[in-house]
Amino acid sequence: MAGITAERIHQFLTELAIRYTDPAEIVLLGGSALCLLGSERPTLDIDYVGDDLRKSNLQLVIDQLSDELQVPIEPVPIGDFVPIPDGADKRHIGIGRFGRLEVFALDPYTIALSKLDRGFDSDLEDIRFLLRQNLVSITELERVVENALQNAVQFDLDIDSIQTHLSVVRAMLD
């Protein structure tokens, strides 16, 4: 599969709003959020904040539409993987309204933290994108990482890897 572009994500959200008419919010994360924030790199799937075990009515409609349109979309319980930084809910970025569906990109610091944890080359490039777009600052990202690493054991975070990945990101800025 070639990848999912911002246009394809918008098409999916438009169709979702037609099928799901109750007021709702969806918070995108990962490559799909970055794509809608202007990253030119297509994403392989659409990830959104959600419970992957107990699905809401909205999630059931998302699953059905995903199957019909052959667009991979997954709920991600992000708070199970990384500690959510203080004030994250106030830093979500509005993407737009699709019918009665309000769409946001997850707090960019939470996105960056999750990408530092995984640390693929594409993840580090995504963090560089966030920094260059002034959606995160390196100083605040370092503070978020420092706070997150205090809970590393609880979230099964690899402290050395995250610190190494952060050093690589710093070097990319030079």
Phi, psi and omega per residue, in radians:
M1 nan 2.426 -3.037
A2 -1.261 -0.607 -3.080
G3 2.282 2.795 -3.095
I4 -1.838 2.198 -3.120
T5 -1.639 2.964 3.089
A6 -1.014 -0.688 3.139
E7 -1.067 -0.733 -3.140
R8 -1.181 -0.654 3.089
I9 -1.115 -0.762 3.106
H10 -1.063 -0.727 3.104
Q11 -1.063 -0.766 3.131
F12 -1.068 -0.822 -3.114
L13 -1.142 -0.631 3.103
T14 -1.111 -0.798 3.120
E15 -1.170 -0.670 3.096
L16 -1.044 -0.740 -3.135
A17 -1.144 -0.512 3.086
I18 -1.222 -0.675 -3.079
R19 -1.491 -0.519 -3.131
Y20 -2.007 1.849 -2.962
T21 -1.789 -0.031 3.062
D22 -1.323 2.665 3.057
P23 -1.089 2.369 -3.117
A24 -2.777 2.826 3.033
E25 -2.132 2.547 3.015
I26 -2.338 2.329 -3.123
V27 -1.979 1.996 -3.134
L28 -1.529 2.676 3.091
L29 -2.491 3.081 3.098
G30 1.180 -2.651 -3.066
G31 -1.075 -0.574 3.136
S32 -1.159 -0.697 3.084
A33 -1.128 -0.778 -3.124
L34 -1.130 -0.648 3.096
C35 -1.023 -0.780 3.139
L36 -1.281 -0.291 3.082
L37 -1.597 0.028 3.041
G38 2.019 -0.044 3.100
S39 -1.144 2.396 -3.116
E40 -1.464 -0.179 -3.116
R41 -1.388 2.082 3.074
P42 -1.109 2.788 3.135
T43 -1.924 2.789 3.139
L44 -1.502 -0.372 -3.124
D45 -2.730 3.048 3.062
I46 -1.912 2.108 3.088
D47 -1.907 2.441 3.085
Y48 -2.386 2.712 3.124
V49 -1.245 2.124 -3.137
G50 -3.040 2.858 3.106
D51 -1.407 2.159 -3.119
D52 -1.519 -0.039 -3.130
L53 -1.921 -0.749 3.138
R54 -1.999 1.740 -3.009
K55 -1.568 2.440 3.078
S56 -1.382 3.008 3.078
N57 -1.047 -0.703 3.096
L58 -1.029 -0.781 -3.133
Q59 -1.118 -0.613 3.103
L60 -1.140 -0.683 3.085
V61 -1.177 -0.713 3.086
I62 -1.016 -0.810 3.141
D63 -1.050 -0.780 -3.134
Q64 -1.096 -0.800 -3.138
L65 -1.142 -0.680 3.091
S66 -1.003 -0.792 3.122
D67 -1.117 -0.796 -3.092
E68 -1.139 -0.755 -3.069
L69 -1.589 -0.052 -3.110
Q70 0.973 0.772 3.064
V71 -1.991 1.969 3.140
P72 -1.187 2.178 3.129
I73 -2.458 2.352 -3.020
E74 -2.336 2.424 2.955
P75 -1.353 2.459 3.124
V76 -2.224 2.027 3.054
P77 -1.397 1.284 -2.956
I78 -0.957 -0.592 3.130
G79 -1.151 -0.222 3.052
D80 -1.469 -0.305 -3.032
F81 -1.817 -0.643 3.123
V82 -2.406 2.621 3.057
P83 -1.209 2.233 -3.131
I84 -1.290 2.174 -3.117
P85 -1.123 2.635 3.071
D86 -0.960 2.392 3.081
G87 1.345 0.142 -3.072
A88 -1.020 -0.721 -3.096
D89 -1.104 -0.379 3.115
K90 -1.509 -0.180 -3.110
R91 -1.828 0.102 3.036
H92 -1.031 2.571 -3.098
I93 -1.914 2.163 3.134
G94 -1.141 2.258 3.092
I95 -1.717 -0.749 3.131
G96 2.787 3.054 3.122
R97 -1.942 2.308 3.098
F98 -2.134 1.790 -3.023
G99 1.040 -2.135 3.116
R100 -1.748 0.201 -3.141
L101 -1.714 2.075 3.092
E102 -1.722 2.247 -3.042
V103 -2.009 2.330 3.135
F104 -2.236 2.714 2.900
A105 -1.657 2.391 3.124
L106 -0.989 2.652 3.031
D107 -0.696 2.157 -3.081
P108 -1.084 -0.463 3.096
Y109 -1.238 -0.615 3.078
T110 -1.183 -0.726 3.074
I111 -1.028 -0.851 -3.112
A112 -1.062 -0.746 3.139
L113 -1.074 -0.757 -3.141
S114 -1.151 -0.594 3.128
K115 -1.318 -0.583 3.032
L116 -1.122 -0.646 3.135
D117 -1.113 -0.780 -3.121
R118 -1.328 -0.872 2.959
G119 1.333 0.331 3.028
F120 -1.136 2.776 3.097
D121 -0.960 -0.732 3.133
S122 -1.126 -0.589 3.097
D123 -1.124 -0.773 -3.119
L124 -1.183 -0.626 3.038
E125 -1.110 -0.657 3.105
D126 -1.110 -0.692 3.104
I127 -1.148 -0.720 3.081
R128 -1.028 -0.720 3.064
F129 -1.005 -0.835 3.141
L130 -1.039 -0.711 3.127
L131 -1.178 -0.783 -3.108
R132 -1.192 -0.484 3.100
Q133 -1.511 0.053 -3.114
N134 1.034 0.530 3.049
L135 -1.513 -0.358 2.978
V136 -2.422 2.705 3.014
S137 -1.945 2.600 -3.124
I138 -1.118 -0.628 -3.138
T139 -1.110 -0.829 3.140
E140 -1.213 -0.637 3.093
L141 -1.082 -0.719 3.095
E142 -1.083 -0.690 3.102
R143 -1.135 -0.756 3.118
V144 -1.068 -0.760 3.130
V145 -1.110 -0.789 3.136
E146 -1.010 -0.782 3.119
N147 -1.152 -0.713 -3.120
A148 -1.123 -0.663 -3.085
L149 -1.196 -0.282 3.040
Q150 -1.177 -0.376 3.124
N151 -1.953 0.397 -3.024
A152 -0.984 -0.764 -3.089
V153 -1.117 -0.761 -3.118
Q154 -1.050 -0.582 -3.091
F155 -1.832 0.123 -3.141
D156 0.993 0.718 3.101
L157 -1.516 2.461 3.092
D158 -1.614 1.783 -3.039
I159 -0.994 -0.835 -3.109
D160 -1.073 -0.747 -3.138
S161 -1.127 -0.778 -3.137
I162 -1.094 -0.759 3.123
Q163 -1.126 -0.675 3.082
T164 -1.113 -0.799 3.138
H165 -1.095 -0.682 3.108
L166 -1.130 -0.668 3.082
S167 -1.103 -0.683 3.101
V168 -1.116 -0.748 3.125
V169 -1.082 -0.779 3.098
R170 -0.988 -0.781 -3.126
A171 -1.136 -0.570 3.125
M172 -1.139 -0.441 -3.103
L173 -1.381 -0.350 -3.099
D174 -1.364 nan nan
